[in-house]
Every structure is written in C-alpha cells, then in structure tokens.
Amino acid sequence: MADTNVATAAAAAQTADGFTPEDFKVVGFTQEEANRIDRPTISYWADAWRRLRKNPVAMGALVVLGILLVMVIVGPYLRGYSLVDMNTADRNLGPSAEYWFGTDSLGRDLFSRVWMGARASVIIALVATAVKLVFGTLYGAIMAHFGGWVDDLLMRFIEVINSLPNLLLVILVMMVLGNNLFALLVALSITAWCNTARQVRGMIKQLKESEYVYAAEVLGASPLRIILKHYVPNMISILILDASTAIPNFIFTEAGLSFLGIGLTSPEISLGVLISMGQQTLDFYPSQLLFPCLILCIIVMAFNLLGDGLRDALDPKLRD
C-alpha cells in the first residue's frame, strides 16, 4: 500500500512539473541498444597486438626482420655461387652486377657468404636463447616452488657462477671443447640462464600465493604440472621480452668472440668470422668489412627496436 502511494505521488509530481516518463525516452535507439556496451571485450594478447600495430617503429622493425629471415634462408643460394670454391681470377673484386657485394681474397662471392654467416649467427642466437629460457625458467621455478633449503642451495650455485668472469669461462670452454658450433653454444649459454632464473624465481614467489596454485596442490598436482600449467602461462609475456633482448645480445656476442678468434674460425662461416677476415683487408678492400658489419648492425638494431615495442605493448599498466 505504501509503495502504491509513493508511485502515485511521484507520478503526480512529474505531471505537475509538466513532464511524463515518455519525455525521457532515448531518441533514435531502442532500450536494448542504449544499454548495450559497444566496445568489444578483447583479450590481453589481442590488445597487445593492437598496441604493437600502433607503434610504427616496432612494426617497421618486424617487417625488416621478416625480410632478413627470408634472405637468411634463400640468400646463400640466390646467386648460385659456391660458398667454399675458390676463384683466384676474381679475387678482391668490388660490388658489381655479377658480384653484388664483391668477392673476398680467395674469389668467393661475398653476397652468398654474408647471408650464410647471418644464418649461422641467427641460429646460434635462437638456440642459445631457447636454452637460456628453458633451463632458466625450470631452474627458477624449482627454487621458488620448493623454497627452503632447496632455494638456498640453488641460489648459492647461481651466485658462484656469477662471481666468475664470463669471458674467462668462455675462453676455458672453447679451449676444452674446441672452436666449433657446439662449444660456442655451451660457452654462450653457460651463464646466460642465471638472470632468467632469478627473474622467474621472483615472479613465482608472488604467483605461489594464488588460490589456483593452492587448489592445484590440494588436488595432488605434481610440481612439474604446476610449473608448466600455472606458472609459465602467467609469465609468458616476461619470457617473450627476455627473448627479444637476448637474441641480439647473443648475435653481437658471437660476432665479437669470432672476431677476436675465440669463437668460430675459418673455414666456418659467421658474421664474426667474415668481419675478422674483412678487417685484414680493410685498407685496400673496405667493402669486405662493410657489408658483414652492415648486416650485423641491421639485425641487431631490428631486434632491439622490436624488443622496445614489445615491452610497451605487453606492459599491462599501459592498457587503455
């Protein structure tokens, strides 16, 4: 009875003011259309891709990396010249229509050799990055998940490795295993995983207190399943950023080691080896040093610019 009186009084007040409920209807839309939320709900990854596309520098770097990837695959065979056969009649030629990057001191086509060297450098960087991420993630997850004496013991092991000079470890590994691809991968990966392990350890210590992790433990899930099913998916954006910065670092490190004669050596082909060979003829034939350095700089710069764009796109604080 009281509700009826209130409604009657409200209607009377509206009528007295000269307004009726029909005066407040939305013009041009139905009630359902007016209440509908037009902005679609998108996922975290769709939003990250949308923001990455708005970054012209990052998208330009992505396009350049795509072109470089194609050239790394087909470039060594594009001209049809042998990578190892010597042609003394065409030694030390400059760039021309026949030899786009010129030839080296043994008459070999520099264009084909540069792209083969870029392929070797990229493969080394990708494999070393994969080892760094996989081993570092598992190592850090074990430390954080079990905690206690396991965490203390494994953390002390990381501190011991980090206390040793990295260059000294690389030289020792290359001396023991020789100047080959496997030895270089071991030398590059032997300490690189430590930073990933520390980063993963810190993130998992926060994730460990989550309710879904506690529920998985109560249901009897194994530690490996918890790590792969619950921890890793929540860290994938951080791991992608780690990979985007690790790849150019590995490429540049490989080139530096090979240039100094510590990494790969001739007849192996990599950008570092080609730069080292080009440095010997710099005074008379600068193109033999210019083109390997140019390709190295483009690859490293493209990865760094893409990494900066990914960092901004994957940052949840920048979501709008």
C-alpha positions, 0 to 999 in steps of 0.5 A, a space after each residue: 500500500 505504501 509503495 502504491 502511494 509513493 508511485 502515485 505521488 511521484 507520478 503526480 509530481 512529474 505531471 505537475 512539473 509538466 513532464 511524463 516518463 515518455 519525455 525521457 525516452 532515448 531518441 533514435 535507439 531502442 532500450 536494448 541498444 542504449 544499454 548495450 556496451 559497444 566496445 568489444 571485450 578483447 583479450 590481453 594478447 589481442 590488445 597487445 597486438 593492437 598496441 604493437 600495430 600502433 607503434 610504427 617503429 616496432 612494426 617497421 622493425 618486424 617487417 625488416 626482420 621478416 625480410 632478413 629471415 627470408 634472405 637468411 634462408 634463400 640468400 646463400 643460394 640466390 646467386 648460385 655461387 659456391 660458398 667454399 670454391 675458390 676463384 683466384 681470377 676474381 679475387 678482391 673484386 668490388 660490388 658489381 652486377 655479377 658480384 653484388 657485394 664483391 668477392 673476398 681474397 680467395 674469389 668467393 662471392 661475398 653476397 652468398 657468404 654474408 647471408 650464410 654467416 647471418 644464418 649461422 649467427 641467427 641460429 646460434 642466437 635462437 638456440 642459445 636463447 631457447 636454452 637460456 629460457 628453458 633451463 632458466 625458467 625450470 631452474 627458477 621455478 624449482 627454487 621458488 616452488 620448493 623454497 627452503 633449503 632447496 632455494 638456498 642451495 640453488 641460489 648459492 650455485 647461481 651466485 658462484 657462477 656469477 662471481 666468475 668472469 664470463 669471458 674467462 669461462 668462455 675462453 676455458 670452454 672453447 679451449 676444452 671443447 674446441 672452436 666449433 658450433 657446439 662449444 660456442 653454444 655451451 660457452 654462450 649459454 653457460 651463464 646466460 640462464 642465471 638472470 632468467 632464473 632469478 627473474 622467474 624465481 621472483 615472479 613465482 614467489 608472488 604467483 605461489 600465493 594464488 588460490 589456483 596454485 593452492 587448489 592445484 596442490 590440494 588436488 595432488 598436482 605434481 610440481 612439474 604440472 604446476 610449473 608448466 600449467 600455472 606458472 609459465 602461462 602467467 609469465 609468458 609475456 616476461 619470457 617473450 621480452 627476455 627473448 627479444 633482448 637476448 637474441 641480439 645480445 647473443 648475435 653481437 656476442 658471437 660476432 665479437 668472440 669470432 672476431 677476436 678468434 675465440 669463437 668460430 674460425 675459418 673455414 666456418 662461416 659467421 658474421 664474426 668470422 667474415 668481419 675478422 677476415 674483412 678487417 685484414 683487408 680493410 685498407 685496400 678492400 673496405 667493402 669486405 668489412 662493410 657489408 658483414 658489419 652492415 648486416 650485423 648492425 641491421 639485425 641487431 638494431 631490428 631486434 632491439 627496436 622490436 624488443 622496445 615495442 614489445 615491452 610497451 605493448 605487453 606492459 599491462 599498466 599501459 592498457 587503455 
